Amino acid sequence: MVVAVVSLLPGSLRPRAALIGVPGDNFQHAWFLWHFARAVTHGQNPFFTDLIFYPNRVNLAWSTTDPLAAVLALPFSLTMGPVGAYNVSLVLQLALAGFFAYLLCLRICGNFFAAVVGGVCFGFSPFLIGEALGHLSLVTAFPIPLYLLALDTLLRRADARWMSGVVTGLALFLTALAHYNYTVFCILLTAVVLCVDLAIDRLRLAARVWKPLVTAGATFAAPFSPLFWMMWANPAGRPRSRGLDLVEQHSAEVLGWIVPSWNHMVLGRYSRAWNEGLFGAGYEGVVYLGPVILVLAAIGVWTGRRENRRWTTRLFVGAMVFWGLSLGPHIRVWGRDSGVPGPGFLFYLSPFGRFISAPARFHVIAMLCFAALAAMGFAHLMRRFAGVRRSAIAAIICALLLLDLIWVPFPVATSDAAARYRGFAIPMDGCAVPADVAGSTVLTVPELEWPYPVRAMWMQVGDAARYALADGYVSYGPDSIWDKYWSEPMMRSLRAVQDRDGASPDLAADRASVAGTIRNLNLGAVVVFDFPRRDATVDYLRQTFASEGERQGKCTIFDLRNVSPGPTANYY
């Protein structure tokens, strides 16, 4: 926990001041924690909401809604508010990832100090620290080493029993509550481990463990089936898989092991100048290992092939397989696409493969394998040397490791930082929406244009969900989520006004339809954020509503209480 607090300084010392990370996805994940706590306390299903994309009932089961992190953060959500809950949860998840990786390393190498080193290598790896800039769901990685511990127990017990299968299945279910990608990764990792163990133990392993493995699958399926049903029951609510171009962009660099993040405390200023293409995926592409981990892992492989053959083979093969998958459809060398198909080329051509929209995320398993190998290497050095020399070597390794892993100061999404990110320059306290719009819907403009929908969701949090939003953002949403809006002439015209090349709106027809639109969407106000087409949008709304908007700081608000809806046909 201490290392987690230090890693996220200075924001970790003032958890209620501002969200830790860069302005962007962290606002969305904070909204998810807030929404989960609100849904639970109101007796609602947290995987559905009508607070965004109203009047739709939005299925959040497809999105990275952080249910596991939200459960653990529930006491903080109810007492500290969304900012404090998010920041405390971020610290907690890093600490848990390090702790469970420590337990795994302790089983593998049997040395307390080496296991601590391995826990730090994983829990505070550049991958997880990089994801801490905005992706709480991916920082919730502690179920992965927990699952590997359970799987090893199942495979190694001479009297493998059904209870081992139950524990393994529950651990796999926790990965689904963290991030669906992690569940897929753990299933693939299971295949790798089984192949290695079958090569060592032959068919007698299969005869001994098939029943506990079936039990594990059934145990996972039982609690996961309600989630699966929510995801697949409604075909219209299923999102499309991501495009191949996005998958390519978020693939790991083949030389990424030696490319430090641009936020690296020591080397960041130099890596920024190397090649901008190295960071095309942003913090999603950080797969840096660094010299200390690489050297320790190499020692672990070299010595472990004799001292601990089974785990060394598991970890080495796992590291290579998942590193290969992290490279994406094509190999990228020094920021450029080489055109050479990657090891996972065929996998990413499938619709299923494209749902894992960022191949670099496979690195989380490779990182865990390298961390465990590094622990083995450290344990060997501690056995090899004694007395003062051992203490000196351990101190030097730990100092170099912390210097390489910890980013201080860690970014904080303050108003000053937000000014560097388009859209988030809007003051964090939001616009003063009229008090009596409670129970109605607020339309924020621009719609469907990152990051303004997330900004609107954060405004909603600040207003304690007094109103729903006609806009919003989810990680995976179906194309049909906007169908009801496009049936409204005013909404189609509003989008056309925001597009410089859009057709000119028919003001007469839009004025005639305003009453119906207000009634059908239950609109109470329209908020126009400052964006390049603000003036044109405000002018269009002024003419359509025959009402003057109120200018407030970085936004313009149209109060629709004075616009009489009048009679209209039933929307549905």
N, C-alpha and C positions, 0 to 999 in steps of 0.2 A: 504493500500500500504506500509506503514511503517513497519508493522508486516511482510509482505512478503519479504521486503528487508532484514530485520533483520534475518528472518528464513534462508535465503540463503547466509548469509555471509560466507566467504569473497568474493565469486564470484560475488555477486550482485553489489558490488561496482566497479568492473572492468569488465563490461560485455563483452568487446572485447578480454579479455586476454585468456580465455579458457572456454570450455563448462562446465556448472555446472552439477554435477552428476558424476557417475562412468563411465569410458570408456565402451561403448557398444551401447545400443539402442539409447542413446541420439545423437550419430553421425547420426543414421538413421533418427531420427525425425528432426534434423537440416537440413539434406539433403532434406527432404520433404518440409520444409519451403522454402528452396532455390529453389527447383524445381517448387513449386507453383508460386513463384514470377517470375521466369524466364518464365514459361509457359504463365502467364497472360500478361506479358510485350511483349511477342512474338506472342500474339494472338492465343495461342494453348490451347487445352483441358488439364487441369492439371491432369485429371484422367487417361491419357495415356502418355506413353513415350517410346522412342527408345534409350534413353541414357544408359539404362542398358539392359542386356540380348539381345544385338543386334545380329541378325537383327529382333528380335521379336518386335512387338508393344505391350508393356507390359500394361496390364490392372491393374491400381492401385486402382480401385474402391473398390476392396475387402480388401485392406490393410488399416492400420491405418495411413492415409496420412495427418491427421490434417487439413482438409480444414477450419474449423472454426477458429482454432488458426492461420492458415496461413493468413486468411483474416484480422484478427485483427493485425497481425504482419507485414502486407505488407509494411507500411511506414518504419518500422525498417529494413526489408529485403532489401529495396531499398537504404537505407542510411547507415546502420551499418554493412552490410555483414551478413553471415550466423551465425557466433558465437554470435555477439551482438544481432541479431534478436531472436535467440533461447533463450538466457538468459533473455532478456527483456520480451519475451513472457511467460517464466516460472514464472517470478515475477508477471506479469499481471494476469495470469490465477489463481494463488493462491489468489491474492487480489479479483478477481471477484467472485471466489467460496465463499470466506468469506463474501463478500458484499451481494450476493443474499441469502445466508443462513441467514444473519442478517435480511434481509427484511422478509423472511419467519418466523423467530423467533419473529420478532416484531409483525407480524399479530397474531401469536399464543398466545404470553404472554402479549403483550401491554406495555412492559417495555423496555426503550431504552438500559439501561446498561445490562440487562439480554439478550437482543437480540444481543448486541455486543459480549457477552460471547458465546452465541450460534454460532454466525458467526465464531468466532475464533476456537471453538471446531470442526467445520466442515472444514472450509477453510484451517486450519493448523493442521488437524488431522494427526496422524501417518500414516494413509492410503495414503492421498494425498501427504504428505511430503515424504513418502517412494517412491511413484510413481515418484516424482520429481527427483529421482536418474536417471531416464532414459526414462520415458513414458509421454511425453507431452500430448498425446491424452487423457490419463486417468486423468491427472491433469486438463484438460479442463472440469471441472465438474459443472460449474456455471449454465448450462441449466437445471440441475436436480432440484434444489430448485426453479428456475424460472418456470419450468413446474408444480411443485406442487402448487405454488402460483396460476397459471392460472387455474389448475384443481379445486382448492378450490373455486375460484371465480365462476367458471361455476356451481359447485354443490351447492353453498350456496346462490346464487342470487335467490330471490323469483320469479323474472321475467327473468329466464335464457333465454338469447337471442343468436342468431346465432353468434354475434360478439365475445362472450365469447368462442364459439367453434373455431372460426378462430384464436384467440390468443393462445388458448391451442394447436391447431394443429401446429402452427408455432413454439411454444416452443418445442414441441416434435420433429419437424424437426431439430431444433438446436442441440438436443441430438445426432441425426444421423450424423451431421457434426462434432461433437466432437468425438464420438466413438459409433459404432453400438451396442456394449454391453449395453451402457447407454440407447439406445432406447428400447431394450428388457426389461431392468430393469424398465424403466418408465411405460411400458405397463403392466408389472406384478404388479407394485405399484398401477396403476390405478384400477386393479382388486381388490387389497386389500382394497383400499379406498372405492370403490363402495360397497363391501361386508359389510364393517363397517357401511357406511351410510344407506344402505338398511336395515340393522338390526335395525337402530335407527328410520329411517323415513318411513319404509315399502314401499309399492308399489307406494305411491304418489310421491316419489322421481323419480322413473323410468318414470312416466308420465310427469314429469316436465323437465327432463334433456335429454331425449333420442334424441331429435332433435339437441341440441347443441353438444352432443357427436358424432352424425353422422357427423355434420359439422366439428368437430375437426378431425375426421378420414379422411374426404375428403380433408381438408386443408393440412393435413400431406402428404397424398398420392400424391397430385398435384406436389409439388416440389421434392418429393422423387422418383417419378416414373422414371425420367431420370437416376438417380443413380441406381435404381433397374434394369432398362433396360441394363445399361452398365455392371452390375454384371452378369445377367442371359442370355443375348441375345446369347452369344457364349458358348455352352456347354463345348467345349474343354478348355475354359479359367477359368472354375470353379475349385477352389481348393478342396482338400479333407478335411473333418473334422479331427480334431486332434485325436490322439490315446488316449485311456483311461488311459494309463500309464502317459501321460503328464498331463491329467486332474487331476489325483490323486496327482501328484507331486505339482501342483499349487492350492491345496485346503487349506482352512484355518484350523488352529489348534483349537480343541475344547476349549482349555484353552488359546487361543490367546488373549483374552481380557486382561489378566494379564501378558502377555509376551512382554516386551518392545523390540523394535528393537535393533540390535547390534550397531546401530549408536546413540542410546539414549545418550544424553549429560551426564547424571548422572549414569544410570543403565546399559548402553551398555556393559561396561567392565565385569559386572557380568553375564548378560544374555548370552554372548558368551560362558561362561564356563558351562552353565546349560546342554545343549544337542544340538549338532549340527543338529539333526533331526528337531528341532523346526524351523530352517531356511532353510529347503530344497527347498522352493520356492523362496528364496532370498527376495528381497523387495516386490515381488508380494504377499507374504503371511503375510504381516504386518497388523494385525487387532487389534492392541493394543488400548484399551480404557483408561486405567489408573484409579487410585482410585478417582481422582477428578470428572471426568466425570461420572463414575459409581455412586458415591454418589449423585451428583446433579440430575442425571437422576432418581435414586430411589426416591428422594424427589419429583421430578416432577410427577412421576407416582402416588405416594401415595396421593399427594394433588390434582393432576389434575383430578382424577377420580370423584371428587365432583365439582371442580371449572371449568373444561373444559373437560367434558366427551368425546365429539366427537374427539377432537384432541388427547387427551391422548390415546384413544382406537386406533385411526389410527396409531399413532406413535409406540405404544407398539406392536401391532400386526405386523406392518411393520418391526420393528426391529427384532422380533422373526422369521418371515418368511424368511427374507433375510439373517439373521445369519444362519438359518438352511441350506439354499441353498449354502452359502459360504463354508460349511463343505465338499462339494463334494460328490462323490459316496460312500465313506466309512469314518467313524469317525476316526480321528487321535488324539491320546492322548499322550501328551508329546513326540511328534516326531515319534510316532510309529502307524502303521495302525492296528486298533483294529479288523478289519474284519467285524465290525458291519455296515450294510448299513446306509447311511446318509439319512436325510429327502428328499433329491433330487435324490435319487438313480435311480429311473426310468427315471427321466428327463435326467440324464447324460448318460443313455444307448442309447438315441436317437441321430441320426446324428446332429440334430439341437443343442442339448445340448452340444455336443462336440465342436461346433464352439465357444462356450464361453470357451475358452481353459484354463482359470484360474478362477475356482469357487470363489476364495478369492475376486475377484472383486465385487461380490454381496455385499460385506461389505460396499461399498460406500453408498448404500441406508440405511443399518443399522446404519452407522455412522451419516448420516443426521438425522435419527430418534432419535438417542441418543443425538445429539447436541441440537435438539429442546426440548427434554425432560429435558436436563440439563439447558436450558434457562428457562424453566418453574420452575425448582427447584430453580434456582438462584432468579427468580422473587418472589417466595414465601418467601425466606429468607429475601429479601429486604422489603417485606411487614410485615414480622413477627417482624423484629427488627427496631429500630429507632436510630437516633443520632449517637454518637460515636461508639456504638456497631455495627451498620449497616456498617459504613465506615470501621471499623476494619475487620469485617468478609469479606466484599467485597475485601479489599486489600489482605487479606491472600489467599482467593480463587483464585484471579487473579494471584498472585505471584506463587502459587503452580501450577496453570494451565500452565502458560508460561514456568515454569521450566520443566514441564513434556512434553510439546509439541515441544518446539523449539530445533532443533539440531544445535549446533554451536561448531566448524566450520562445515559447510556443505561441502561434498566432491566436488572437482573440478577435471576435467579430464585433468590435466596437464601431461607433459611428465613423470614426476616422478610417478604420480599415474598410468599412463598407463603401466609402467614397471611391475606392479603387475598383469596385465591382459594379458593373452597369446594373441599374435598377435598385441596388441595395443602398445607394446614396440617400434614399428616402429615409427621413428620421425614423429611428426605431420605435418611437412612441406612437406612430401611426397618425391617421387623420381623425378628427373629431366627428364621427358619424352621429347624426341626430339621435338623441337619447331614446326617442319613442319609436325607433325602427325595430325594436325588439319583436321577435317572432316573424319578421319578414325576411326578405332576401336582399343582399347588397351585390350589385354588379360592379366589378372592378375592371377598369380599362387601362392598359391593353389586356386582352384575354389571350390565352394560348401562347404567350410569349415569355419565355424564361428571362429573368426570375420573378416576374411580377405576380404570377399566381401564388408562389410560395410567400411572397411579401404580403399578399392579401390574406393568406392563411394565418400569418403571424399577426396581422392587424386584428383578425378575428379572435386569436388567443388573448390579445390585450384587452379586447372588449368582452371577454368572458362568454363568448358564444351567444351574444344577444341576438344574433342573426345568422342566417345561412349565407353561403356564397354561391353565386351563379358560376363562378370559375373555381379553379383548384388545380392541384397537381398530385398525381400518383405515379409511382415508378412504372407500373404496368397498368394501362387502362385500355379498354376496347375502343375501337373507332366510333362505335355507336353512342359514346357518352355525350356527344354534342348534337345528336340528331334532333332532339326536341327544340334546341335553340335555333337551328337552321330553318325550322318551320315558321319562325317568327320573322316577318319582313324587316322589322327594326334591327334585329340581331344580325341579319345578313348585310344590311346596309352599314351597320356599325363596323363590321369587319372590312367592308369595302373602303370606308373612309380611312381606316388605319393603313390600308395598302395604297401606296402612291399610284399604282397601276390599276387599282380597282375601278369598277364601273361607278358612275355617278349615281347616288341614291335617288329614289323617287320620293321626294319629301312629302308630297301630297298623300301618297299611299302609306308612307310610314306614319304620318300624323293620324291617319284614319285607323291604323292598327295599334297605336300606342296603348289605348285603353285595354285592349285584349292582352297585349304583352305584359303590362303591369299586373293584370289580374292572373294570367296564366303562370307567371314566374313569381308571383307574390312579391314584386319589387317594392322596396321601401326607399332605396337610395342608389345612386350611381356615383362611384368614386373614380375620377380620372387621374391617374398618377402622371407625374411629369415624364414624358417620353417624347421622342422626336415628332410625333404627329399629334401632340396634345392640343394645339391651337385648333387644328382642323376638326378634331373629335369634339372638343368643347363647343365649337360653333355649330356643328351638326346637332348635338344634343340640345343646345339652346333653341334652335329652330324647331326641332321635333317636339320637345316638351313645352315650348312656349314659356320657358322658365329660365331665370338666370341662375347660373351655378355660383356657389360660394367658394372663393379662392381661400385655401388654407395651406400656407407653407408650400409643400411640394406636391399638393394635389388640389383638385377642384371637385366639389361635392354638389350633386343635384339632389335636393330633397324632393321626393316624389309624393309626399303626403298631400301636397296641394294640387297634384295632377289627378283629376277624377277619372278612375278607370271606366265607369259606366258599364252598361250591359255588354256582354260578349258571349260568343258560343263556347260550349264546353270544350276545354283544351284536349281532353282525353277522348 
